[in-house]
Amino acid sequence: MGYYKTVIADCPQTVEADEALSRLEDVYGRMNRPGEFLAYIDASGMSDVKSDGEREKMLYASVSRLYGNGRYGAALNSAQSLLAAYPDGEYSSMTKYLLARSLEATGRKEAAMDVYMEVSSSGDASVALPSLAAYADLACSLGRYERAVKAYGSVILSDASSKELKIKATSGRMRASFELKKYDNVITDAQKLMSVQAIPDSVAREARYFLAKSYLRKENREFAIPVLASLSADSGDRFGAEAAFLLIMDAYNSGNFRAVASRVGILSDSGTKEKYWLARSLIVLGDSYADGGDLDRAETLYRKVADDYGISDDIPERVKGRLAMIESKRKEVAG
């Protein structure tokens, strides 16, 4: 760098100086320090070497590299500096999009939502829809379900949305609608997803999961049970494991304790890694023992669940309540 700067200073307006300046720009570019190069040419009286458009392009490329390399804090600061210098530049919308992504990556989700919404109405087709989809995802993650539903709906209705983006947005709207207890809307979106050709299996399973859960919330057991049975055939993911639990609960609520024992055995033997739902299922099996009067067997099972699965979630509290219930029933019997 020092050599190139010496050539530029000692041999101005020569082919050698032009070549040295080009090589110097390459060096700063490889170091991702274009701002320093621009400051150097300005300080050296060569400001006219780069137009405003070229300067903005160089600085945007630097922001993009910083973000791509996972340096979100640096990308955020560089994006803010670039927007301060070129608020209405050719790359302003794309810079704002990277600013929002960097804000999100650094945990500033509320601020990211504001920028995403601004970019979504910018008219820049390359980032407008991705920004609206990202806004909807953040709104959903922050519990702003009404906003999420509205934004997802706009993505779905846009002619510019790809098939993949429409599927993703429909899945997001389905989840948000479920949180809002709009079960008819959930059922509609789930059925739309299930009708799509060559849909990823994970998306289809999630759609069936929310379809079944919505039927249950609407007390349409006859529609829910077949979907749950289909899901529970593969209890390897959370959808299948919870479906198996819900079928066990259905059998328990129907007083069919033999079916409870059978279904818990199937889930246990499946080797599922979804230990939470297995623990919940074993507790229900214990409940069936207690209801049948076998308090000792129920207590043994509850304590085993506490020992094997009572590390996290709400399992310890559930077991604690069951053990208190056992003690209370024993006192009643003792009289």
C-alpha positions in Angstrom: 0.0 0.0 0.0 2.8 2.4 0.9 4.5 1.7 -2.4 1.4 2.4 -4.4 0.8 5.6 -2.6 4.4 6.7 -3.2 4.0 6.1 -7.0 0.7 8.0 -7.0 2.3 11.0 -5.2 5.5 11.0 -7.1 4.2 10.3 -10.6 0.8 12.1 -10.9 -1.2 11.9 -14.0 0.9 9.0 -15.5 0.0 5.5 -16.6 2.1 4.3 -13.6 0.0 6.3 -11.2 -3.2 5.1 -12.7 -2.1 1.5 -12.4 -1.0 2.0 -8.8 -4.3 3.6 -7.9 -6.2 0.7 -9.4 -4.1 -1.8 -7.5 -4.5 0.2 -4.3 -8.3 0.1 -4.7 -8.0 -3.7 -5.1 -6.1 -4.0 -1.9 -8.6 -1.9 0.1 -11.4 -4.0 -1.5 -9.9 -7.3 -0.5 -9.6 -5.9 3.1 -13.2 -4.8 2.8 -12.2 -1.2 3.7 -13.6 0.8 0.8 -14.3 3.8 3.0 -10.6 4.2 3.7 -9.8 4.1 0.0 -12.4 6.8 -0.7 -11.1 8.9 2.2 -7.6 8.6 0.7 -8.5 9.8 -2.7 -10.5 12.7 -1.2 -7.6 13.7 0.9 -5.3 13.4 -2.1 -7.3 15.7 -4.3 -8.6 12.9 -6.5 -12.3 13.0 -5.5 -13.4 13.0 -9.2 -11.9 9.5 -9.7 -15.1 8.0 -8.3 -18.6 9.2 -9.0 -21.3 9.2 -6.3 -22.8 6.2 -7.9 -19.6 4.3 -7.9 -18.9 5.3 -4.3 -22.3 4.1 -3.1 -21.8 0.8 -5.0 -18.5 0.2 -3.3 -19.8 0.9 0.1 -22.9 -1.3 -0.4 -20.7 -4.2 -1.5 -18.8 -3.8 1.7 -22.0 -4.0 3.8 -23.1 -7.1 1.9 -19.8 -8.8 2.5 -19.9 -7.9 6.2 -23.4 -9.4 6.5 -22.5 -12.4 4.5 -19.5 -13.1 6.8 -21.7 -12.9 9.9 -20.3 -9.6 11.1 -23.7 -8.3 11.9 -22.7 -5.4 14.2 -20.2 -4.1 11.6 -22.7 -4.5 8.8 -25.3 -2.6 10.8 -22.9 0.3 11.5 -21.7 0.4 7.8 -25.3 0.3 6.5 -26.3 3.2 8.8 -23.3 5.2 7.6 -24.1 4.4 3.9 -27.7 5.5 4.3 -26.6 8.7 6.0 -24.4 9.5 3.0 -26.8 8.3 0.3 -30.3 8.3 1.7 -32.0 8.1 -1.7 -29.3 6.3 -3.6 -29.6 3.5 -6.0 -28.8 0.9 -3.4 -30.8 2.5 -0.5 -33.5 -0.1 -0.4 -31.1 -3.0 -0.5 -29.0 -1.3 2.1 -32.1 -0.9 4.4 -32.9 -4.6 3.8 -29.4 -5.6 5.1 -29.8 -3.1 7.9 -33.0 -4.8 9.0 -31.4 -8.2 8.7 -28.5 -7.0 10.8 -30.8 -5.5 13.4 -32.7 -8.8 13.6 -29.5 -10.8 13.9 -28.3 -8.7 16.8 -31.6 -9.1 18.6 -33.2 -5.7 17.9 -36.4 -7.2 16.5 -38.7 -4.2 17.0 -36.3 -1.9 15.1 -35.9 -4.6 12.4 -39.7 -4.8 12.0 -39.9 -1.0 11.4 -37.2 -1.1 8.7 -38.7 -4.2 7.0 -42.0 -2.5 6.8 -40.4 0.6 5.2 -38.5 -1.5 2.7 -41.7 -3.5 1.8 -43.3 -0.4 0.4 -40.2 0.8 -1.4 -41.1 -0.5 -4.8 -37.8 -2.3 -5.1 -39.0 -5.8 -6.3 -35.7 -7.5 -5.2 -36.3 -6.8 -1.5 -39.9 -5.6 -1.1 -41.5 -9.1 -0.8 -38.7 -10.6 1.2 -39.0 -7.7 3.6 -42.7 -8.1 4.0 -42.3 -11.9 4.6 -39.5 -11.2 7.2 -41.8 -8.6 8.9 -44.5 -11.2 9.2 -42.2 -13.8 10.6 -40.9 -11.3 13.2 -44.4 -10.2 14.1 -45.4 -13.8 14.7 -42.3 -14.5 16.8 -43.1 -11.4 18.9 -46.8 -12.4 19.4 -48.1 -9.7 17.0 -50.4 -12.2 15.4 -52.9 -9.8 13.8 -50.1 -8.0 12.1 -48.5 -11.3 11.0 -51.8 -12.5 9.5 -52.2 -9.3 7.5 -48.6 -9.3 6.2 -48.7 -13.0 5.3 -51.9 -12.4 3.4 -50.3 -9.7 1.3 -47.4 -12.0 0.5 -49.8 -14.7 -0.5 -51.9 -12.4 -2.8 -48.9 -10.9 -4.5 -48.4 -12.0 -8.1 -44.7 -11.6 -7.6 -44.5 -14.2 -4.9 -42.9 -17.5 -5.9 -44.6 -20.8 -5.1 -42.1 -21.4 -2.3 -42.8 -18.0 -0.7 -46.6 -18.5 -0.9 -46.2 -21.9 0.9 -44.0 -20.3 3.6 -46.4 -17.4 4.0 -49.5 -19.7 4.2 -47.7 -21.8 6.8 -46.9 -18.7 8.8 -50.5 -17.4 8.6 -51.8 -20.8 9.7 -49.7 -20.7 12.8 -50.6 -17.1 13.6 -54.3 -17.8 13.1 -54.1 -20.7 15.5 -52.7 -18.4 18.2 -55.6 -16.1 17.5 -58.0 -19.0 17.9 -59.3 -18.5 14.4 -59.7 -22.2 13.8 -61.8 -22.1 10.6 -59.0 -20.0 9.0 -56.4 -22.5 10.2 -58.3 -25.3 8.7 -58.6 -23.5 5.4 -54.9 -22.8 5.2 -53.9 -26.3 6.3 -56.1 -27.8 3.6 -54.6 -25.4 1.0 -51.1 -26.5 2.0 -52.1 -30.2 1.9 -53.5 -29.8 -1.7 -50.2 -28.4 -3.1 -48.3 -30.8 -5.3 -44.9 -32.0 -4.2 -45.0 -30.1 -0.9 -42.1 -30.8 1.5 -43.1 -33.5 4.0 -42.3 -31.3 7.0 -44.7 -28.7 5.7 -47.4 -31.2 5.0 -47.0 -32.8 8.5 -47.2 -29.4 10.2 -50.4 -28.6 8.2 -52.0 -31.9 9.3 -51.0 -31.2 12.9 -52.7 -27.8 12.9 -55.6 -29.2 11.1 -56.1 -31.9 13.7 -55.6 -29.4 16.6 -58.1 -27.0 15.2 -60.7 -29.8 14.8 -60.1 -30.7 18.4 -60.5 -27.0 19.5 -63.8 -27.0 17.6 -64.8 -30.2 19.2 -64.9 -32.0 15.9 -63.4 -35.2 17.3 -64.5 -37.4 14.4 -62.5 -35.3 12.0 -59.5 -34.9 14.3 -58.9 -38.5 15.2 -58.1 -39.9 11.7 -55.6 -37.1 11.1 -53.9 -37.7 14.5 -53.7 -41.4 13.8 -52.0 -40.7 10.5 -49.5 -38.3 12.1 -48.8 -40.6 15.1 -47.7 -43.4 12.8 -44.3 -41.6 12.7 -43.7 -40.3 16.3 -40.1 -39.2 15.5 -40.9 -35.5 15.3 -42.9 -33.3 17.6 -46.0 -33.4 15.5 -46.2 -37.2 15.5 -45.3 -37.5 19.2 -47.9 -35.0 20.3 -50.4 -36.6 18.0 -49.7 -39.9 19.8 -50.2 -38.1 23.2 -53.5 -36.6 22.0 -54.8 -40.0 21.0 -53.8 -41.3 24.4 -55.6 -38.5 26.1 -58.7 -39.2 23.9 -58.6 -42.9 25.1 -58.2 -41.8 28.7 -61.1 -39.3 28.5 -63.2 -42.1 27.0 -62.4 -44.4 29.9 -60.6 -46.8 27.6 -57.7 -47.6 29.9 -56.7 -50.6 27.9 -56.2 -48.4 24.8 -54.2 -46.0 27.0 -51.8 -48.7 28.0 -51.5 -50.0 24.4 -50.8 -46.6 22.9 -48.3 -45.6 25.5 -46.5 -48.9 24.9 -46.4 -48.2 21.1 -45.0 -44.7 21.7 -42.4 -45.9 24.2 -41.3 -48.7 21.9 -41.0 -46.3 18.9 -37.8 -44.9 20.3 -39.0 -41.3 19.8 -36.6 -38.6 20.9 -39.5 -36.4 21.8 -39.2 -37.2 25.5 -41.6 -34.5 26.7 -44.6 -36.1 25.0 -43.5 -39.5 26.1 -43.3 -38.3 29.7 -46.8 -36.7 29.4 -48.1 -40.0 28.0 -46.6 -42.0 30.9 -48.3 -39.6 33.3 -51.6 -40.3 31.7 -51.0 -44.0 32.0 -50.3 -43.4 35.7 -53.6 -41.5 35.9 -55.4 -44.5 34.5 -53.8 -46.7 37.2 -54.9 -44.3 39.9 -58.4 -44.1 38.5 -58.5 -47.9 38.5 -57.6 -47.9 42.2 -54.0 -49.1 41.8 -52.4 -46.2 43.7 -49.1 -48.0 44.3 -48.5 -48.7 40.7 -49.5 -45.1 39.8 -47.0 -43.7 42.3 -44.2 -45.9 41.1 -44.8 -44.8 37.5 -45.0 -41.1 38.5 -41.7 -41.3 40.4 -40.1 -43.1 37.5 -41.2 -40.3 35.2 -39.8 -37.7 37.6 -36.4 -39.6 37.7 -36.2 -40.2 34.0 -37.8 -37.1 32.5 -38.2 -34.5 35.3 -35.3 -32.3 34.4 -37.0 -29.5 32.4 -40.4 -28.2 31.2 -43.4 -28.6 33.4 -43.0 -32.4 34.1 -41.8 -31.9 37.7 -44.8 -29.8 38.6 -47.2 -32.3 36.9 -45.6 -35.2 38.8 -45.7 -33.2 42.1 -49.4 -32.7 41.6 -50.1 -36.3 40.9 -48.1 -37.5 44.0 -50.1 -35.1 46.1 -53.3 -36.6 44.6 -52.1 -40.1 45.5 -51.4 -39.0 49.1 -54.9 -37.4 49.3 -56.6 -40.5 48.0 -54.7 -42.7 50.5 -55.9 -40.5 53.4 -59.5 -40.8 52.1 -59.2 -44.6 52.1 -57.6 -44.6 55.5 -60.5 -42.6 56.6 
